[in-house]
Amino acid sequence: MARRPLPRILSKDSAQIARMQIARSRELARTAADSAGDVLHPLITVTRGLRLLASAGRRRWADTPKDKRGPLLFLVASVILVVALVPYGPLLAVITVMAAAAWQGRDRAPSAPEGPDESQTERLQALYEALVPYFSGPEDPAPLYAHGGEWEKAFVAHEFDDAGRLGHLLIRYPAYFPDGEPAARARIEQLLTAKAGRNREYHFAWDEAGNQLTVTVLAPLPADVPAQRFVTAPGETVLGYTDPSEVQRTLPLSYGEEQIDVPPVVWRTGIRSTEPHLLAMGHPGSGTSTLLRSIALQALQYGDVLIVDGGGTGEYTCLTGRDGVLAVECALAGALASLEWAAQETERRLIAINLARQVGDPPPADTRRPLWLLLDRPGVFAHLAATDGRKDPQALLQVPLRHGRAANVTVVVAEQLDSAEGLSDAVRQHTRARVVLGAATPQQVEAVLGVPPHTTPPTHVPPGRGYARLGSGPVHRIQVPRTPDPYDDATSDADRQAVLELLPPRTTAGEAEPTDLSKPTDPAEPAALEPAGLEPAGLKPAGLEPG
């Protein structure tokens, strides 16, 4: 009788689900402990008071000289005897002791003062006076804002942080203020940012029906969350993390030695996606290459990836020869050949899907496997192609961009803001998912996303920090997971190991036995070079030949 193999019960997905359940169990236990503390608060107070009274009694006995301890014991015994003989004496003694214990065990923390103090009042009054020229009118018989007026009528609610700066403010304004004009709103937001304190991010929520403006100081997004596997379904890609109030979903992530729940910005691709392609813009060092590496590591779980690196800095050398990576091209000839193959592969998939539907069969398996085209700075190739008299590689993206959703082909383009004019019309029209990273001005963010950001940009922006908008949806603050190049000397050992654990195994013979993956290697080693020619290596896996 053949022995049946034991089932695998500890896979990566089950381990992630187990960690999520553990985190939820900890949260339930914490909630139960808080509830129990509220119910048992009187008992805890009395117990603390009894312990304090006992400590005071021991100190008094220790401070009493030895020649006076006898009379003290006689006095205590006499009091106990009198209390025992008096009617209801023991009961009154117990009540007295409990009352004294409750008084001694009470919370002695100073109560928070009601209302703002003198410095906070001066700050609110100064903010009120600064808003008078914008929220007052000469024909208003009862102005809400006037010089020397009362700020209590205009500021409905306010909160200050520990440093004495405004953390939350609810402002009333007159109905005749043109709150529907972006220019008028921008003036108020700029004034509040300057008066409430710079070097912070503010969220402005305009209630046009109620004539109220809510100003909230946003906490900085975590910028040190390492790359890891995300609990997502096929076709879902995590672009980064955002504010808890923006999305209704959270992901369990490993944050050092802890498990935290982070609200993600999830980009859905595939046949039913309304934003099948993505465009990322930013200045040098803003983190666009980090975003592409993060997307590539997630895409390799379910599909194939083709990378075209126009920068030529070796940011994607770690993906060369990996299982599922069709090619990593850094030269113009390889980029043209790769994108030409991608266009033919898109057409082949469309024809195969159409033929299958005509006979009532499901689409072939090789057409259902996602194909990702990741292009970093394609504008560099446009200049080289014009110099050599060749075709712009972006012209070969028209077929994948127009028909990629039906063929399960996704295009991701990353370009710098100063080279935005070099993007082709097809890239601009078909990339409805947009990301802007780095220290960009509100005008630059609006030019890429179509609408201005809903928060004020911070002064110091970490790499991978910016804004994201999926189609016609709202603008989200975003922080890209920390996914550096593991072969970079400046990468820490923890980050290098985190990225290397996510990489698929190698399939190229020349790189099957690396010396030490934990140490940076030279991207120009002969073993990492592909054979010369216009046909990129690995572009024809089984079942993906152009028809």
TIMARKOL-859261 format. One record per residue (C-alpha): x, y, z; residue in three letters. Coordinates in steps of 0.25 Angstrom, whole numbers, plus 5000, padded with zeros to 4 digits. Example, Ala and Ser with C-alpha at 12.3 -4.5 7.8 and 13.67 -1.06 7.14 Angstrom:
<sites>
504949825031ALA/505549965029SER/
</sites>
This chain:
<sites>
500050005000MET/500650134996ALA/500950235006ARG/500150365005ARG/500950495006PRO/500650585017LEU/499950715013PRO/500650845013ARG/499950925024ILE/501051035026LEU/501151105012SER/501451255011LYS/500051295009ASP/499551215021SER/500751275029ALA/500251415025GLN/498851375029ILE/499351315042ALA/500051445045ARG/498851525042MET/497951445051GLN/499051465062ILE/498951615060ALA/497451605061ARG/497551525074SER/498451625080ARG/497551735077GLU/496351655083LEU/497151625095ALA/497551775097ARG/496151815095THR/495651715106ALA/496751765115ALA/496351905114ASP/494851875116SER/495251795129ALA/496051905134GLY/494852005133ASP/493951905140VAL/495051875151LEU/495552015152HIS/494852035166PRO/495451915172LEU/496851945166ILE/496752085172THR/496452025186VAL/497551925185THR/498552035181ARG/498052115193GLY/498251995203LEU/499651975198ARG/499952115200LEU/499352115214LEU/500151995217ALA/501452055212SER/501152175220ALA/500952095233GLY/502252015231ARG/503052145229ARG/502452205242ARG/502752075250TRP/504152075244ALA/504352225248ASP/503852205262THR/504952185272PRO/505052055279LYS/504752115293ASP/503452175288LYS/502852045280ARG/502251985293GLY/501352105296PRO/501052115281LEU/500551975281LEU/499751995294PHE/499052115287LEU/498752035275VAL/498151925283ALA/497352025291SER/496752085278VAL/496351945273ILE/495751905286LEU/494852035286VAL/494452015272VAL/494051875275ALA/493151915287LEU/492452025280VAL/491151985273PRO/491451975258TYR/492852005261GLY/493551895252PRO/492651935240LEU/492952085242LEU/494452055243ALA/494351975230VAL/493652085223ILE/494652185228THR/495852105223VAL/495252075210MET/494952225208ALA/496352265212ALA/496852155202ALA/496052205191ALA/496552345194TRP/497952305194GLN/497852215182GLY/497152325173ARG/497852365160ASP/498752485163ARG/499052525149ALA/498752675147PRO/497452695139SER/497452755126ALA/497152905126PRO/495752945120GLU/495953025108GLY/497253085101PRO/498353145110ASP/498853295108GLU/499853255097SER/498853175089GLN/497753285090THR/498753375084GLU/499053285073ARG/497553265070LEU/497353415070GLN/498453435061ALA/497953335051LEU/496553395052TYR/497153535049GLU/497853475037ALA/496553425031LEU/495853555032VAL/496253605019PRO/495753475012TYR/494453445019PHE/493853585021SER/493053675012GLY/492753825012PRO/491253805010GLU/491153695021ASP/490253755032PRO/490653655043ALA/492053605039PRO/492553475044LEU/494053525042TYR/494453665047ALA/495653725052HIS/495653715067GLY/494453615067GLY/494253485075GLU/494953365069TRP/494053275077GLU/492953295067LYS/493753265055ALA/494553145060PHE/493553035064VAL/494652935069ALA/496052935071HIS/497152845076GLU/498652865080PHE/499752765080ASP/500852745091ASP/501752845085ALA/500652955085GLY/500352955070ARG/498952935064LEU/498652795061GLY/497152805057HIS/496252925053LEU/494852945049LEU/494553075043ILE/493253145039ARG/493253245028TYR/492153335021PRO/491253275010ALA/491653385000TYR/493153335000PHE/493453264986PRO/493853134992ASP/493553064978GLY/494753144972GLU/496053074972PRO/496853204973ALA/496053254985ALA/496253114992ARG/497753114989ALA/497853254996ARG/497253205009ILE/498053075009GLU/499353155007GLN/499053255018LEU/498653145028LEU/499853065025THR/500753185028ALA/500053225040LYS/499753085046ALA/501253045045GLY/502053005033ARG/502852865031ASN/501552785033ARG/500452725024GLU/499052785025TYR/497752725019HIS/496652825015PHE/495252775015ALA/494252875009TRP/492852865013ASP/492152955003GLU/490752925008ALA/491052955022GLY/492053065020ASN/493152995028GLN/494552965026LEU/495252855034THR/496752865035VAL/497452735040THR/498952715042VAL/499352585035LEU/500352485042ALA/501552455033PRO/501452315026LEU/502352205030PRO/503552215021ALA/504352095026ASP/503351975023VAL/504251875016PRO/503851795003ALA/503051675006GLN/501951585001ARG/500551645001PHE/499251575004VAL/498651604991THR/497851534980ALA/498351514966PRO/498251634958GLY/498451724970GLU/499751814972THR/500051894984VAL/500652024980LEU/500852074994GLY/500252115007TYR/499252235010THR/498452295021ASP/497452205028PRO/496352305025SER/496552285010GLU/496252135008VAL/495452035015GLN/496451925014ARG/497651885022THR/498851785020LEU/499651715031PRO/501051755029LEU/502351715037SER/502951845043TYR/504251805050GLY/503851705060GLU/502351745060GLU/501151725052GLN/500351845047ILE/499151875038ASP/499451975028VAL/498352035018PRO/498952005004PRO/498752074990VAL/498351944982VAL/498351954967TRP/497551854960ARG/497951804946THR/497451704936GLY/496251684927ILE/495251754936ARG/496151874940SER/495752014937THR/497252064938GLU/498051954931PRO/499352034930HIS/500152124939LEU/501052244938LEU/501952284949ALA/502652424949MET/503652484958GLY/505052554959HIS/506352484960PRO/506452404973GLY/504952414976SER/504752264976GLY/504152234962THR/505152114960SER/504752064974THR/503352064970LEU/503651984957LEU/504451884965ARG/503351864975SER/502351844964ILE/503251744957ALA/503451664969LEU/501851654971GLN/501651624956ALA/502651514956LEU/501651434965GLN/500651414954TYR/501251454941GLY/502451494932ASP/503251624932VAL/503951694921LEU/504851814926ILE/505351924918VAL/506352014925ASP/506652144918GLY/507452204929GLY/508552094928GLY/508952104942THR/508751954945GLY/507551974955GLU/506951844950TYR/508151754949THR/507651664961CYS/506451624952LEU/507351574940THR/507251424938GLY/506151404948ARG/504951314946ASP/503851394939GLY/504751504935VAL/504751504919LEU/505851604918ALA/506551724924VAL/506951824913GLU/507851944914CYS/508251964900ALA/507452024888LEU/507551904879ALA/507051804890GLY/505951904894ALA/505351914880LEU/505451764878ALA/504751734891SER/503651834889LEU/503451784875GLU/503251644881TRP/502251704891ALA/501451764880ALA/501451634872GLN/501151554885GLU/499951644888THR/499351624874GLU/499551474875ARG/498851474888ARG/497651554882LEU/497551454871ILE/497651334880ALA/496551384889ILE/495651424877ASN/495751294871LEU/495451224884ALA/494251304886ARG/493651274872GLN/493651134875VAL/493151144890GLY/494451104896ASP/495151174908PRO/496351254905PRO/497651174904PRO/498551164916ALA/499651244910ASP/498751364908THR/498251364922ARG/499651374928ARG/499951524930PRO/501051594923LEU/501651724929TRP/502451824921LEU/503251914930LEU/503952034924LEU/504852124932ASP/505152254925ARG/504752224910PRO/505052364906GLY/506552334906VAL/506352234895PHE/505552334887ALA/506752424886HIS/507652314882LEU/506652264872ALA/506552394866ALA/508052404865THR/508252264858ASP/507052284849GLY/506252174856ARG/504852164861LYS/504452224874ASP/504252104884PRO/502952174889GLN/502352154876ALA/502352004878LEU/501552024891LEU/500252064883GLN/499751924881VAL/500051874896PRO/499452004901LEU/498152004893ARG/497851854893HIS/498651814906GLY/497451794915ARG/496751694906ALA/498151624904ALA/498551624918ASN/499751714915VAL/500051824925THR/500951944922VAL/501652024933VAL/502452144929VAL/503352224938ALA/503852364934GLU/504552484940GLN/503652614941LEU/504652694933ASP/504552594921SER/503052584921ALA/502952654908GLU/503652534902GLY/502552434905LEU/501652394893SER/500252424891ASP/499852274893ALA/500552274907VAL/499852394911ARG/498452354907GLN/498452204911HIS/499152214925THR/497952254934ARG/498652204947ALA/499652314951ARG/500752334961VAL/501552454965VAL/502752434974LEU/503752534980GLY/503752684983ALA/502752724972ALA/501952854972THR/500452854973PRO/500452904958GLN/501352784954GLN/500452684962VAL/499152744956GLU/499852734942ALA/500052584944VAL/498852544952LEU/497852634946GLY/497452694959VAL/498252774970PRO/498652694982PRO/497752704994HIS/498852725004THR/500052815005THR/501352765000PRO/502352745012PRO/503752815011THR/504552685013HIS/504052575004VAL/504652435006PRO/504952344994PRO/503652274989GLY/502752384995ARG/501652444987GLY/500252444981TYR/499452334973ALA/498152344966ARG/497452224959LEU/496652274947GLY/495652374952SER/495652334966GLY/496152424978PRO/497652464980VAL/498352384991HIS/499652404998ARG/500552294996ILE/501852235001GLN/502452124993VAL/503052005000PRO/504552015002ARG/505051924991THR/506451964988PRO/507451904978ASP/508051784986PRO/509351804978TYR/509551944982ASP/510651974992ASP/509852074999ALA/508751965002THR/508651915016SER/508851765019ASP/507351765024ALA/506751825012ASP/507651745003ARG/507251615009GLN/505751655009ALA/505851674994VAL/506651554991LEU/505651464998GLU/504551514988LEU/505351494976LEU/505051364968PRO/506051264965PRO/507051274954ARG/506851204941THR/508051254933THR/509251154932ALA/510251274933GLY/509651314947GLU/509151184952ALA/510251184963GLU/510551324968PRO/511751334978THR/510951414989ASP/509651474987LEU/509751555000SER/510951634994LYS/510851734982PRO/511351684969THR/511751754957ASP/510651764947PRO/511651764935ALA/512151624938GLU/512251534926PRO/511351434932ALA/510251534933ALA/510351574919LEU/509351524908GLU/509851484894PRO/509951594884ALA/508851614874GLY/507551684873LEU/506751564878GLU/506751584894PRO/506951454902ALA/505851384907GLY/504751454899LEU/504151324894LYS/503751234905PRO/502851114903ALA/501551144898GLY/501851294895LEU/502351294881GLU/501751404872PRO/500651344863GLY/
</sites>
